[in-house]
Amino acid sequence: MPGASGGTARAPVRPAVAVASAPQSYAPRPEDASCLADLGASGARFDRLPDTYAAPGCNKLGTVQLMALAGDRAPLGIANLGPVQCNVAKAFGDWARFGVDRAARQILGSPVAKIETMGSYSCRTVAGSDRLSAHARAEAIDVSGFVLADGRRIVLKRDWQSGDAATREFLRVVHKSACKRFGTVLGPQYNAAHEDHFHLEGTGAKFCR
């Protein structure tokens, strides 16, 4: 937050739109207001981030930095997560609480303490193509594992095929649950590039593999 530096100093003028000499825009985005309110009401802990333009097609618009999500009984930690668009953060929070935490308690007998990720924002293309990834717009999260309150750690790369029956069931249930909340969900069944994580992207058109 800008503050007066004393005397008659004025607050710095912030750019209304992004230009080459001003890579960060503080212009208000009305469409973000209700999402931020909903995210706060959900019990998530987060900081709102400034809009940033990094390169052609790469930006962080309407993003937040999540620190913790709400579970039914205790906050859920998050590892390695960077900036993510608010609507994706809200879907992630709802999935974590109603899809992941509850499934863990029902199937594995322990709530989730932390969700491990491989990040969110990254200015890059989709593997094997020249098309920009949803990660280039902070519209996707890659989830690699879960840590339970009883100390157990579930890792997709190891446990999707080789975990015990309950662990395999849990992973398939949370994958199916993600498909109800995100626009695109890719997991180990999709291809070898996703054998170690769930790719959770957007909230629009549905594609689940």
QUIGI-V370394 format. One record per helix or strand of 2 or more residues. SS is the DSSP state (hx for helix, st for strand). FROM is the first residue (numbers start at 0). TO is the last residue. If there is no record, write none. Layout:
SS:FROM:TO / SS:FROM:TO
This chain:
st:23:24 / hx:29:40 / st:44:47 / st:50:54 / st:57:59 / st:62:69 / st:74:78 / st:83:84 / hx:85:107 / st:111:116 / hx:133:136 / st:139:147 / st:152:154 / hx:155:161 / hx:164:178 / st:183:185 / hx:191:193 / st:197:200 / st:206:207
